[in-house]
């Protein structure tokens, strides 16, 4: 996703340099890129938490069977 985000930023910068964006469109795109950046960061953090929580909670088969009896 980081590569895709960088591509979006480059494309927006090209449009800005050419003057093809209205001021309102430029503001909207900047807000959207900022939101995408934050969501990407949050997504990575959540993935790390999920991976960490999955590693330590594995119960042995014998223990699980004993608890269910």
Residue, then its C-alpha position, 0 to 999 in steps of 0.5 A: x500500500x505504501x507504494x500505491x500511496x506514493x504513486x498517488x502523491x506523485x500524481x497529485x503533485x504532477x496535476x498541481x504543477x500543471x495547474x489542472x487542479x482547482x483549489x477545492x480539488x487540491x484541498x480535497x485530494x490532500x485531505x484524502x491522501x492524509x486520511x489514506x496515510x493514517x489508515x495505512x499506519x493504523x492498519x499496520x499497527x493492528x496487523x502487528x497486534x493481531x500477529x502478536x496476540x495469535x502467537x502467545x495464545x495457542x493452547x496445547x491439544x492436551x490442555x484444550x481437551x482437558x478443559x473441554x471435558 
